[in-house]
Amino acid sequence: MNVKTKKTALIMALLIALASCGGGGGGGGGTSAPTPNIPGPSTPNFPNFPSLPPESKYDSNGNIKWNDTKRKYDKNNVNNKTAATTQTGAGVKVGVLDVGFNTTTGGLQADINNKFGARLVKTNPHGTQTANEDHGIIVSEIIGGNTPNGIAKGVTIIAADASKKNSKGEFQPDPTVGMYNDLYNRGVKIFNQSFGIDSEVTNYKWDSTTVEHQIGKDILDFYKKGVREGALFIWAAGNESFHDNPSLEAGLPYHVKELEKGWINVVGLAKTSQFDPANTEWSEMKRLSGAGVAKNWSVTAVSGINFSSNGGQYGGNGSSFSAPMVTGTAALLKEKYPWMDGSLIRQTILSTATDIGKKGVDEDFGWGLLNIDKALRGPALFDRRLALGNNVVADVTAGIYTFSNDISGDAGLIKNGLGELVLSGKNTFTGGTKVNAGKLKIGNRYVSSLAITKLGTVETTENALLENGVSNEGVFVNSGSNTVIEGNYTASSLSKYVSNLGASTYVKGKVELNGSTLEIAPVKNGEEQYVTARGVQESILVSDNAINGKFSNIETAPLLNANTKNSEKRVDVTLSRKNVEEYVTSLETTDEMRRVAAQNIETS
């Protein structure tokens, strides 16, 4: 971290041009008659096409390229956290392992109280007591302090003081597995680590005496356990602009692949001059330690901030300050989507980052610049590079949750859990969708194929366009008009097709009903409809092809009659009110008063 005083890191590029030339020699002659020179087959000369220069991360003005047309950079809101953000991180616990929490200085103790109140809980002292160290306090302020720097102002921070004096007499974080276990046992699943070994991850080879020795086998085992159980570890990449790769810790999945699904490396952007270190002008931003081999689990954040400490006002920057910006964002996501595990939080933060530098995921900035507003609308990619497999898994607990970003990518979606997940954007991801439980609600373009299992429900709303097929073993609900299925609709005999009034489904492919159940809901535009005895007729299913099979069972409200009429390429339904008197009389619990009232309704 660069705080209070700055070291200037200048990046110099050395270009070396290599040129080569060659020559030939001749041979001697004899006294024999000359041999005729017969030309051999010639080798055609192909033109040399100039190779394209490598893409630069800088634009023509020397600034880091900005590749997004929808977001404009705001130096006063570098993380794009908008006023519409209602989440504060309330109910979420974040663990911070750092220095300075166990301070003996009254001014710093007052800072902790003023910036967090009861929301910062210190664990039993583990590290060395310090007097003037404030690194951990500032890092925590960025995560969730009640100052302008705070990202998640309602989060609870569980702080472990890991202070240890090194050979230079400086205090550095040196966490133990006991500290990690203490945080974990208190319910922490999101960990901020704004520290790391100075050397790049690529300087180490994986073997039991190198990486394990540097990290500690017990801590490495804890990381593996935490990631398996849904934890997320967020790391500062480092502050050396001449490093192409992050520190060993931030880049650890390079050696231990199984950690990647619960790991984020955060690249810092900063003004590298010692003057005005809190400057956030885009033209002043330079990359600190790069994403390098960690690019697939990296995001970037502008690090410069102004802050108060022990009665003074300071400016600072460094990847130590970038990491907690991402950690605060993770806390906001955990509040909004409490069922998300560390892997899906990671995928959401990375997939919604703003593309900067070279287009796409690159060795400088990873997935791009942190974008809090977009992240809080859910993932923007279902991508196998992020899912680390073929599918994104959403274990949605009870409640209704919405992903409103347009979602693209080459992965699929597996929907588990009893809750409802609404995908309201244009969804062009190409992997398949499988709904194992609960409800998936679709209200726009949907490219993925749909497989609904016995406990699953899919609901389409107004103008839903399903560009692939639907295989239904559970429940398919059309609650809006103009739903289009461009593939086939195939129902099992135990499945159910539910249609609201006026909610017709047009199937361009084949329809297989297989004796499934039809349910007609007397609802239109979300409101219960009054149905007369004369009834109303609707076309609920229309196909370009002959419809195979019929509905074997028809369900509707108790006071209504529903009848279907099948033609070759359509299914029509007539919904009418039953005779109220006859209906009431048929009930086992009826009495004379109810019967007379029903008679009056029917004859009125």
C-alpha positions in Angstrom: 0.0 0.0 0.0 1.2 3.5 -0.8 0.1 5.7 2.1 1.2 9.1 3.3 4.6 8.9 1.5 4.8 7.4 -2.0 7.5 5.5 -3.9 7.5 6.5 -7.6 7.5 3.5 -9.9 8.3 4.4 -13.5 7.7 1.9 -16.3 10.2 2.0 -19.1 9.8 0.0 -22.3 12.9 -1.0 -24.2 12.4 -1.8 -27.9 15.1 -3.8 -29.6 15.1 -4.1 -33.4 16.9 -7.1 -34.8 18.2 -7.2 -38.3 20.0 -10.0 -40.0 21.7 -10.5 -43.4 23.4 -13.4 -45.1 25.9 -14.1 -48.0 27.0 -16.9 -50.3 30.3 -18.2 -51.6 31.6 -19.9 -54.8 33.6 -23.0 -55.7 36.7 -23.8 -57.8 36.8 -25.4 -61.3 38.7 -28.3 -63.0 39.9 -29.0 -66.6 37.0 -31.1 -67.7 34.5 -29.9 -70.3 31.9 -27.7 -68.8 28.7 -29.4 -67.7 25.6 -27.6 -69.0 23.7 -25.7 -66.3 20.2 -27.2 -66.2 17.9 -25.1 -64.2 16.0 -27.0 -61.5 12.4 -26.4 -60.4 11.9 -22.9 -59.1 10.5 -22.1 -55.8 7.8 -19.4 -56.0 8.3 -16.3 -54.1 5.3 -15.4 -51.9 4.8 -11.8 -50.9 5.5 -10.9 -47.3 2.4 -9.5 -45.7 3.1 -7.1 -42.8 2.1 -8.6 -39.5 -0.4 -6.6 -37.4 1.2 -4.8 -34.5 0.2 -6.2 -31.1 -2.8 -4.6 -29.6 -1.9 -1.8 -27.1 -3.6 -1.3 -23.7 -3.3 2.4 -24.3 -5.3 4.8 -26.5 -3.8 7.4 -28.8 -3.5 9.8 -25.9 -1.5 7.4 -23.8 -4.4 6.6 -21.5 -5.6 3.1 -20.6 -8.2 2.2 -23.2 -11.9 2.4 -22.2 -13.8 -0.2 -24.3 -17.3 0.2 -22.9 -19.8 2.6 -24.6 -22.5 2.2 -21.9 -20.6 3.3 -18.9 -18.7 6.6 -18.6 -15.9 6.9 -16.1 -16.5 9.2 -13.2 -13.5 10.2 -11.2 -15.8 10.9 -8.2 -17.5 7.6 -8.4 -14.8 5.2 -9.6 -16.6 2.0 -8.8 -20.0 3.1 -10.3 -22.0 2.7 -7.1 -25.2 4.6 -8.0 -27.7 6.4 -5.7 -30.2 3.6 -6.6 -28.1 1.1 -4.5 -30.2 0.1 -1.5 -28.0 -2.7 -0.2 -25.6 -1.9 2.7 -24.2 -5.3 3.4 -26.5 -5.6 6.5 -26.5 -9.1 7.9 -23.3 -10.0 6.1 -20.0 -10.8 7.9 -16.6 -10.1 6.3 -13.3 -11.2 7.7 -10.3 -8.9 7.6 -6.8 -10.1 8.4 -4.5 -7.2 8.7 -2.5 -4.9 11.1 -3.5 -2.1 13.5 -6.7 -3.4 15.1 -4.9 -4.2 18.3 -3.6 -0.6 18.6 -2.5 1.1 21.7 -3.1 4.6 20.3 -6.1 6.4 21.6 -6.7 8.3 18.3 -6.8 5.1 16.3 -9.0 3.4 18.9 -11.4 6.4 18.4 -11.2 6.0 14.6 -12.4 2.4 15.0 -15.3 3.4 17.1 -16.3 6.4 15.0 -16.0 4.7 11.6 -17.7 1.4 12.6 -19.3 1.5 16.0 -20.3 -2.0 17.0 -20.0 -3.2 13.4 -16.3 -4.0 13.8 -15.7 -6.9 16.1 -12.1 -7.6 17.1 -11.1 -11.2 17.7 -9.0 -12.2 20.6 -5.6 -10.5 20.1 -3.4 -12.7 18.0 -0.8 -10.3 16.6 1.7 -7.9 18.2 0.2 -4.8 19.7 1.1 -1.7 17.7 1.0 2.0 18.3 0.8 3.8 14.9 -0.2 1.1 12.4 -3.5 2.0 10.7 -3.4 -0.2 7.5 -6.2 -2.6 8.6 -8.4 0.2 9.9 -8.2 2.0 6.5 -8.8 -1.3 4.6 -11.9 -2.0 6.8 -13.1 1.6 6.2 -13.2 1.0 2.5 -15.1 -2.2 3.0 -17.7 -0.9 5.3 -16.9 2.3 7.1 -19.6 5.0 7.6 -17.4 7.5 5.7 -17.6 8.4 2.0 -15.0 5.6 1.3 -17.3 2.9 2.7 -18.8 0.5 0.1 -21.0 -1.6 2.4 -21.9 0.7 5.3 -24.1 -1.9 7.1 -21.7 -4.9 7.0 -20.2 -6.5 10.1 -16.4 -6.7 10.0 -14.7 -9.4 12.0 -11.1 -8.2 12.4 -8.1 -10.4 13.1 -5.0 -8.5 14.0 -2.1 -10.4 12.4 0.7 -7.9 13.1 4.2 -9.2 13.2 7.5 -7.3 13.0 9.7 -8.4 10.1 13.5 -8.3 9.8 13.4 -4.7 8.8 11.5 -3.7 11.9 8.2 -3.2 9.9 4.9 -4.6 11.0 3.3 -6.8 8.3 0.3 -9.2 8.4 1.4 -12.7 9.2 -1.9 -14.7 9.7 -2.1 -18.1 11.2 -4.6 -20.9 10.6 -5.9 -20.2 14.0 -7.0 -16.7 13.0 -8.7 -18.1 9.8 -10.5 -20.7 11.8 -11.6 -18.2 14.4 -13.1 -16.0 11.6 -14.7 -19.0 9.9 -16.3 -20.3 13.1 -17.8 -16.8 13.6 -19.7 -17.2 10.3 -17.3 -15.4 7.9 -17.4 -16.6 4.3 -15.8 -13.5 2.7 -12.2 -12.8 3.5 -10.2 -9.7 2.6 -6.4 -10.0 2.4 -4.6 -6.8 1.5 -1.1 -8.3 1.7 1.1 -10.7 0.0 4.7 -11.8 -0.7 6.6 -9.3 -2.9 7.7 -11.9 -5.5 5.5 -12.8 -8.5 3.6 -16.1 -8.3 5.5 -17.3 -11.4 8.7 -17.1 -9.5 7.7 -20.2 -7.5 7.4 -23.8 -8.6 4.8 -26.1 -7.2 6.3 -28.6 -4.8 6.0 -29.5 -1.2 9.0 -27.5 -0.2 8.3 -24.3 -2.1 4.7 -23.1 -2.3 3.5 -25.1 0.7 6.5 -23.8 2.7 5.7 -20.2 1.8 1.9 -20.4 2.5 1.9 -23.1 5.2 0.3 -26.5 4.7 -2.3 -25.9 7.4 -3.3 -22.6 5.9 -3.4 -24.1 2.4 -5.6 -26.9 3.7 -7.9 -24.2 5.2 -8.1 -22.4 1.9 -9.1 -25.6 0.1 -11.7 -26.4 2.7 -13.1 -22.9 2.7 -13.4 -22.9 -1.1 -15.1 -26.3 -1.1 -17.7 -24.9 1.4 -18.4 -21.7 -0.6 -16.0 -19.2 0.9 -14.5 -16.3 -1.1 -10.9 -15.1 -0.6 -10.1 -11.6 -2.1 -6.5 -10.5 -2.5 -4.5 -7.4 -3.4 -2.3 -8.2 -6.4 0.7 -6.0 -5.4 2.1 -2.6 -6.0 5.0 -3.2 -8.4 4.1 -1.8 -11.8 7.0 -3.7 -13.4 5.5 -7.0 -12.2 3.4 -8.7 -14.9 1.9 -11.1 -12.4 0.4 -10.8 -8.9 1.9 -12.1 -5.6 2.1 -15.7 -4.7 -1.0 -15.6 -2.6 -3.2 -13.6 -5.0 -2.1 -15.9 -7.8 -2.2 -19.1 -5.8 -4.8 -20.9 -8.1 -2.0 -20.9 -10.7 -0.5 -23.6 -8.6 -3.6 -25.0 -6.9 -6.3 -25.0 -9.5 -9.1 -26.1 -7.1 -8.9 -22.7 -5.4 -9.9 -20.7 -8.4 -13.7 -20.9 -7.8 -13.3 -19.1 -4.5 -10.5 -16.6 -5.4 -10.3 -13.0 -6.7 -7.1 -11.2 -7.5 -7.5 -7.4 -7.5 -5.3 -5.3 -9.7 -4.8 -1.7 -8.5 -4.9 1.4 -10.6 -3.1 4.4 -9.2 -1.3 7.7 -9.9 2.3 6.5 -9.5 3.7 10.0 -8.7 4.4 10.7 -5.1 2.3 13.9 -5.4 -1.4 13.7 -4.9 -1.6 9.9 -4.5 -5.4 10.1 -4.1 -5.8 11.4 -7.7 -8.4 9.4 -9.7 -8.2 11.2 -13.0 -8.3 8.5 -15.7 -5.4 10.2 -17.5 -3.3 9.7 -14.4 -4.1 6.0 -13.9 -1.4 3.4 -14.2 -1.5 -0.3 -13.5 0.3 -1.6 -10.5 1.1 -5.4 -10.4 -0.6 -7.0 -13.3 -3.1 -9.9 -13.6 -0.8 -12.0 -15.7 -1.3 -15.8 -15.2 -4.2 -14.9 -12.8 -6.2 -13.0 -15.4 -9.1 -15.4 -15.3 -9.8 -14.6 -11.6 -8.8 -11.0 -11.7 -10.7 -7.7 -11.6 -9.3 -4.1 -11.4 -10.2 -1.2 -9.2 -9.0 2.4 -8.9 -7.3 2.7 -5.6 -6.8 6.4 -4.7 -8.7 7.7 -1.6 -8.5 10.5 0.9 -8.9 9.4 4.5 -8.5 10.5 8.1 -6.3 8.7 10.6 -5.4 9.5 14.2 -6.5 13.1 13.7 -4.7 13.7 10.4 -5.9 13.9 6.8 -4.1 11.9 4.2 -4.2 10.6 0.7 -3.2 7.1 -0.4 -3.4 4.4 -3.0 -2.3 0.9 -3.8 -3.8 -2.5 -4.5 -4.3 -2.8 -0.7 -7.1 -0.3 -1.2 -8.4 -1.8 -4.4 -9.1 -5.2 -2.8 -11.5 -4.0 -0.1 -13.5 -2.2 -2.8 -14.2 -5.6 -4.3 -14.8 -7.1 -0.8 -17.4 -4.5 0.0 -19.1 -5.2 -3.3 -19.1 -8.9 -2.4 -20.9 -8.0 0.8 -23.6 -6.1 -1.1 -24.1 -9.0 -3.4 -24.4 -11.4 -0.4 -27.1 -9.3 1.1 -29.1 -9.0 -2.1 -28.6 -12.7 -3.1 -28.0 -14.5 0.3 -28.0 -17.9 -1.4 -25.0 -17.0 -3.6 -21.8 -18.9 -2.7 -18.4 -17.5 -3.2 -18.1 -18.9 -6.7 -21.2 -17.2 -8.0 -20.3 -14.0 -6.3 -16.9 -14.2 -8.0 -18.6 -14.9 -11.4 -20.9 -12.0 -10.9 -18.2 -9.4 -10.0 -15.9 -10.6 -12.9 -18.6 -10.9 -15.5 -19.9 -7.4 -14.9 -16.6 -5.6 -14.9 -16.0 -2.8 -17.5 -13.6 -3.8 -20.3 -10.5 -1.7 -20.3 -7.0 -2.0 -21.9 -6.8 -4.7 -24.5 -10.3 -6.0 -25.5 -11.5 -9.0 -23.5 -9.9 -10.7 -20.6 -6.2 -9.6 -20.6 -3.0 -10.0 -18.7 -3.0 -6.4 -17.4 -6.5 -5.9 -16.0 -8.2 -9.4 -16.0 -11.9 -9.0 -16.7 -11.8 -5.3 -16.3 -12.8 -2.4 -14.0 -15.1 -3.0 -11.0 -18.7 -2.0 -11.8 -20.8 -2.1 -8.6 -24.1 -1.0 -10.2 -23.9 -3.7 -12.9 -22.8 -6.4 -10.4 -25.9 -5.8 -8.3 -28.1 -6.7 -11.3 -26.6 -10.2 -11.3 -24.2 -11.9 -13.7 -23.8 -10.7 -17.2 -22.1 -13.9 -18.4 -22.8 -17.6 -18.0 -19.3 -18.5 -19.2 -17.4 -21.7 -18.9 -14.2 -19.8 -18.1 -15.9 -18.4 -15.0 -18.1 -21.4 -14.2 -15.0 -23.6 -14.4 -17.3 -26.2 -16.0 -20.3 -26.4 -18.4 -22.9 -24.9 -16.1 -23.6 -22.1 -13.7 -25.4 -23.5 -10.6 -27.9 -21.3 -8.8 -29.1 -22.8 -5.5 -31.9 -20.3 -4.9 -33.5 -20.5 -1.5 -37.0 -19.3 -0.7 -37.9 -15.9 -2.1 -37.9 -14.1 -5.4 -34.7 -12.9 -6.9 -34.0 -11.1 -10.2 -31.0 -11.1 -12.6 -31.8 -8.1 -14.8 -28.6 -8.0 -16.9 -28.5 -9.3 -20.4 -26.7 -12.6 -20.0 -24.5 -14.1 -22.7 -21.8 -16.8 -22.8 -21.2 -20.4 -23.6 -22.3 -22.1 -20.3 -25.7 -23.3 -19.2 -27.8 -22.8 -16.1 -28.8 -25.3 -13.5 -31.6 -24.0 -11.2 -31.9 -25.7 -7.8 -33.6 -24.7 -4.6 -37.2 -23.8 -3.8 -36.9 -20.1 -4.6 -37.9 -18.2 -7.7 -35.2 -16.8 -10.1 -36.4 -14.2 -12.6 -34.2 -13.6 -15.7 -35.6 -10.3 -17.1 -32.9 -9.4 -19.5 -32.1 -10.7 -23.0 -30.5 -14.0 -22.4 -28.3 -15.3 -25.2 -26.2 -17.8 -23.3 -26.0 -21.0 -25.4 -25.6 -23.8 -22.8 -28.7 -25.7 -21.8 -31.0 -24.8 -18.9 -32.2 -27.4 -16.4 -34.7 -26.5 -13.7 -34.5 -29.0 -10.9 -36.6 -27.2 -8.3 -38.5 -24.0 -7.7 -39.3 -21.6 -10.4 -37.4 -19.9 -13.3 -39.3 -16.9 -14.7 -38.4 -15.7 -18.2 -39.6 -12.4 -19.6 -37.6 -11.7 -22.7 -35.4 -13.4 -25.3 -34.1 -16.8 -24.2 -31.7 -18.7 -26.4 -30.9 -21.7 -24.1 -32.9 -24.9 -24.4 -35.2 -25.6 -21.4 -35.5 -28.9 -19.5 -38.0 -28.8 -16.6 -37.7 -31.7 -14.2 -40.5 -33.1 -12.0 -40.1 -30.5 -9.2 -39.3 -27.6 -11.5 -41.5 -24.8 -12.9 -40.8 -22.4 -15.8 -43.0 -19.3 -16.2 -43.0 -17.1 -19.3 -44.3 -13.6 -19.3 -45.3 -11.0 -21.9 -43.6 -11.5 -25.3 -41.2 -14.2 -24.1 -39.2 -15.6 -27.0 -37.8 -19.1 -26.4 -35.4 -19.7 -29.3 -34.9 -23.4 -28.5 -37.0 -26.3 -27.4 -38.8 -27.0 -24.1 -38.8 -30.4 -22.5 -41.4 -30.5 -19.7 -41.6 -33.1 -16.9 -42.8 -30.5 -14.4 -44.8 -27.4 -14.8 -44.8 -24.9 -17.7 -46.7 -21.7 -17.1 -47.6 -19.1 -19.7 -48.8 -16.0 -17.8 -48.4 -13.4 -20.6 -49.5 -13.1 -24.2 -47.4 -13.8 -27.3 -45.0 -16.4 -25.9 -43.1 -18.0 -28.8 -41.2 -21.3 -28.7 -39.1 -21.6 -31.8 -38.2 -25.2 -31.1 -40.3 -28.1 -30.0 -42.6 -28.4 -26.9 -42.4 -31.9 -25.5 -44.5 -32.8 -22.4 -44.4 -36.0 -20.3 -47.6 -37.6 -19.2 -47.0 -36.3 -15.6 -46.3 -32.7 -16.5 -48.6 -29.7 -16.4 -49.2 -26.9 -18.8 -50.7 -23.8 -17.1 -52.2 -21.0 -19.1 -53.8 -17.7 -18.1 -56.6 -16.2 -20.0 -55.4 -14.6 -23.2 -51.9 -16.2 -22.8 -51.4 -18.1 -26.0 -48.2 -20.0 -26.9 -47.1 -20.2 -30.5 -44.8 -23.2 -31.2 -42.9 -23.2 -34.4 -41.6 -26.7 -33.9 -43.4 -29.9 -33.0 -45.8 -30.3 -30.1 -46.1 -33.5 -28.1 -48.7 -33.4 -25.3 -48.6 -37.1 -24.3 -51.7 -37.0 -22.1 -50.3 -34.2 -19.8 -52.5 -32.0 -17.7 -53.9 -28.6 -18.7 -54.7 -26.0 -16.1 -56.5 -22.8 -17.0 -56.2 -19.9 -14.6 -58.9 -17.2 -14.7 -56.3 -14.5 -14.5 -55.3 -11.8 -17.0 -52.6 -9.2 -16.5 -52.2 -10.4 -13.0 -55.9 -9.8 -12.0 -58.6 -12.3 -11.4 -61.2 -12.3 -14.2 -65.0 -12.6 -13.8 -66.2 -15.4 -16.1 -69.9 -15.5 -17.0 -72.1 -18.6 -17.6 -71.9 -17.9 -21.3 -68.1 -18.3 -21.1 -65.1 -17.2 -23.0 -63.0 -19.0 -25.6 -59.3 -18.7 -26.0 -56.6 -20.3 -28.2 -54.0 -21.4 -25.7 -51.7 -23.4 -28.0 -50.9 -22.9 -31.7 -48.3 -24.7 -33.8 -46.9 -24.6 -37.3 -47.1 -28.4 -37.2 -49.7 -31.0 -36.4 -50.1 -31.3 -32.6 -49.5 -34.8 -31.4 -51.6 -36.1 -28.4 -54.0 -34.4 -26.2 -54.4 -33.1 -22.6 -55.8 -36.0 -20.6 -56.9 -33.8 -17.6 -58.2 -30.3 -17.4 -58.1 -28.2 -14.2 -59.5 -24.8 -13.3 -61.1 -22.9 -10.4 -63.9 -24.8 -8.5 -66.7 -22.6 -9.8 -65.6 -22.8 -13.4 -66.0 -25.3 -16.2 -63.2 -25.8 -18.7 -63.5 -27.6 -22.0 -60.9 -28.0 -24.8 -61.3 -28.3 -28.5 -58.4 -29.8 -30.5 -57.9 -29.1 -34.2 -54.9 -30.2 -36.2 -52.6 -27.3 -35.2 -54.3 -25.6 -32.2 -55.9 -26.2 -28.9 -58.8 -23.9 -27.9 -60.4 -23.8 -24.5 -63.8 -22.6 -23.3 -64.1 -21.3 -19.8 -67.5 -20.7 -18.2 -69.1 -20.3 -14.8 -70.9 -23.2 -13.3 -74.5 -22.9 -12.1 -73.9 -21.5 -8.6 -76.9 -23.1 -7.0 -76.0 -26.6 -8.4 -72.4 -26.1 -7.3 -73.3 -25.1 -3.7 -75.8 -27.9 -3.4 -73.2 -30.4 -4.4 -70.9 -29.4 -1.5 -70.9 -31.7 1.5 -70.7 -28.7 3.9 -73.6 -26.7 2.4 -76.6 -25.6 4.4 -79.9 -24.0 3.6 -78.7 -20.5 4.0 -75.9 -21.0 1.5 -78.2 -22.8 -0.9 -80.7 -19.9 -0.9 -78.0 -17.3 -1.3 -76.6 -19.3 -4.3 -80.1 -19.5 -5.8 -80.5 -15.7 -5.5 -77.2 -15.2 -7.3 -78.1 -17.5 -10.1 -81.6 -16.0 -10.6 -80.6 -12.3 -10.1 
